[in-house]
Amino acid sequence: MVKSLTGRNALVTGSTAGVGLAVARVLAEAGANIILNGPPEKAGANGRAEERRADLEQRFGVTVVYASANLSQRRDIERMMRTARSELGDVDILVNCAHAHHDAPVEAVPDDAWEATLAINCSAAFYTTKAALPGMRERDWGRIINIASAQGLAAVANQAAEVAAKHGLIGLTKAVGLETAEARNVTCNAICPGYVKTADMEREITEQAKEHGLTEEQVIRDVILANQPSRRFVGTDEIGAMVLYLCSDAARSVNGSALSLDGGWTAR
C-alpha cells in the first residue's frame, strides 16, 4: 500500500507524540497530506510541534500542517477544522486519537477531570465527525477511525471516566457506521488497543514502582499487563498498520466495527 493515499488529506488528533504521531507517520508514508494536532499549551514547547511537522514533510514529501486545539472546547475544534480546510482542503481521513484519562475510584474523581475525559475522548470525536462527514459523503470517499481502547469493551476498576468515554466512543462509531452504510466508500470504525508503551505509560510505570515498592518489571507484569494475556505491550506500529488497512479499498465493507488489538484482553 505504498503511496496508496496520495492526494488524500488526513487529520489526526493528538498527533505530536505517541500513538497519534505513529499513525500520522504511517499515513504520510502512504502519501497522505497531514494535519497534526496538539493542545495549545504544548504547541511551542521546545518547538516540538514544528519539529514533528517539518520532519514528516521532509521525510515523506507530503504537505503537513499543524493545527493546535483544546479538544475539550467545541469552538477550538471548529477552528481546527476550518484551519484544515483552508490549508489543505476537505478532510478525507479523520483519525480521532487524542486521549485523556484520570485514574481514581468514582468518588475521588474530580468533576472537571470527569468532564475533560469525556470531552476529549468522546465529544471531540463527535464534533470532528460532524464537520468532516458531509464532505466525505459529497465526494463518496472517507474514512473515520476512532482510536478507542480495550476499556471501551471491558470495564476496569478505578478508571470510570475513561471506561465511560471509550464505551461512548464505540457507540458513536457504530451509529456513524450505520448512517454511512449505504455510502459506497465512506466508513467509520474503532480500533481498541490494549496497553501501549508510550512516554505517558513509561512515566506511570516509574511512578507505580516507587509508590508500591516494586521493580518496574513487576509493575509491567503484575499490574499493567495483568489483564493482557499476551503479556506484552501493543506496538504503535501495529495500530498504524491497522489504520492503514482501514483506509484501503480492501476494508470498504468494514463499517461500524470495534476492532480489538489487545493481546487477548477481551477474549476472556
LINRAWO-V239139 format. One record per residue. SS is DSSP state (@ for helix, = for strand, . for the rest). NEAR is the number of other ideal C-beta (glycine too) atoms within 12 Angstrom. D_CENTER is the distance of its C-alpha to the mean C-alpha in Angstrom with 1 decimal. Layout:
# LINRAWO-V239139
ss:near:d_center
SS:NEAR:D_CENTER
SS:NEAR:D_CENTER
This chain:
# LINRAWO-V239139
ss:near:d_center
.:22:21.2
.:13:22.0
.:17:21.8
.:21:21.1
.:32:18.9
.:21:21.5
.:20:21.9
.:35:18.5
=:40:16.3
=:52:12.6
=:54:10.6
=:51:7.2
.:50:6.6
.:41:6.8
.:47:8.2
.:43:11.5
.:33:11.1
@:33:9.7
@:43:6.9
@:40:5.8
@:37:9.6
@:36:10.2
@:49:8.3
@:48:10.3
@:37:13.3
@:41:13.4
@:48:13.3
@:41:15.8
@:28:17.9
.:34:18.1
.:26:19.5
.:39:17.0
=:34:17.3
=:48:14.3
=:49:13.5
=:49:12.0
.:47:11.1
.:36:11.9
.:33:14.1
@:21:17.8
@:14:19.4
@:22:17.8
.:25:18.1
.:16:21.5
@:17:21.5
@:12:23.4
@:15:22.3
@:23:19.0
@:34:17.1
@:22:20.1
@:22:20.5
@:34:17.0
@:34:17.8
@:20:21.2
@:23:20.4
@:35:18.1
@:23:20.7
@:14:23.6
@:16:22.4
@:27:21.3
.:17:23.5
.:32:21.0
.:27:20.7
=:38:17.9
=:35:17.8
=:37:16.4
.:39:15.8
.:33:15.5
.:40:14.8
.:28:15.0
.:41:12.4
.:29:14.7
.:21:17.3
@:21:17.7
@:14:20.0
@:30:17.7
@:35:15.1
@:22:18.0
@:23:19.2
@:42:16.1
@:36:16.3
@:23:20.0
@:24:19.5
@:38:17.4
@:23:20.1
@:16:23.0
@:23:21.9
.:29:20.7
.:22:21.3
.:30:19.5
.:45:15.8
.:40:15.9
=:49:12.3
=:52:9.5
=:51:5.9
=:51:4.3
.:49:1.5
.:46:5.1
.:39:6.9
.:33:10.6
.:31:13.3
.:28:17.1
.:26:19.1
=:18:22.5
.:13:24.8
@:19:24.6
@:10:27.8
@:15:26.5
.:25:23.2
.:14:24.0
@:14:23.6
@:14:21.6
@:25:19.1
@:28:18.8
@:21:18.5
@:28:15.9
@:36:13.7
@:32:14.0
@:31:13.7
@:41:10.5
@:43:8.7
@:40:10.7
@:29:13.1
@:43:11.0
@:44:9.4
@:31:13.1
@:30:14.4
@:45:12.3
@:39:13.2
@:25:16.7
@:30:17.1
@:43:15.9
@:33:17.3
@:19:21.0
@:27:21.0
@:33:19.4
@:24:22.1
@:15:24.8
@:23:23.9
.:16:23.4
.:28:20.3
=:38:16.6
=:48:13.3
=:51:10.7
=:51:7.8
=:50:5.8
=:48:3.8
.:44:6.9
.:46:9.4
@:39:13.0
@:39:13.8
@:40:13.0
.:31:15.9
.:26:18.2
.:21:19.1
.:29:19.7
.:15:22.4
.:19:21.9
=:32:18.2
@:26:19.1
@:36:16.8
@:34:13.5
@:32:15.1
@:29:16.2
@:40:12.9
@:40:11.0
@:31:14.3
@:30:14.3
@:46:10.9
@:38:12.4
@:25:15.5
@:36:14.2
@:40:12.8
@:25:16.4
@:24:18.1
@:37:16.6
@:32:17.2
@:18:20.8
@:23:21.3
.:31:20.4
.:20:22.3
.:13:25.3
.:25:23.7
.:17:24.3
.:25:21.3
=:35:18.5
=:42:16.1
=:44:13.2
=:41:11.6
=:46:9.1
=:46:8.5
=:35:9.8
=:45:10.1
.:38:13.0
.:39:13.4
=:38:12.1
.:28:14.5
.:27:13.1
@:17:15.4
@:22:14.6
@:29:15.5
@:21:18.6
@:16:19.7
@:24:19.4
@:29:21.5
@:19:24.1
@:18:24.4
@:23:24.9
@:22:27.4
@:14:29.4
@:14:29.3
@:17:30.4
.:10:32.6
.:19:30.9
.:16:30.1
@:24:26.5
@:15:27.1
@:17:28.2
@:26:25.2
@:25:22.9
@:21:25.2
@:19:26.4
@:26:23.8
@:36:20.2
.:28:20.7
.:20:23.3
.:28:21.3
.:33:20.0
.:17:23.1
.:23:22.2
.:19:22.6
.:20:20.2
.:28:16.7
=:36:14.1
.:23:13.8
@:32:11.0
@:22:13.2
@:28:13.1
@:43:9.5
@:38:10.2
@:27:13.4
@:35:12.1
@:46:9.9
@:37:13.3
@:29:15.3
@:43:13.7
@:40:14.5
.:26:18.0
@:18:21.1
@:13:21.4
@:26:18.6
.:22:20.0
.:16:21.3
.:27:18.1
.:31:17.1
.:26:16.1
.:29:15.3
=:35:13.2
=:34:13.3
=:32:14.0
=:39:13.3
.:34:15.0
.:27:18.4
.:19:20.3
@:31:19.2
@:26:19.2
@:17:22.2
.:15:24.6
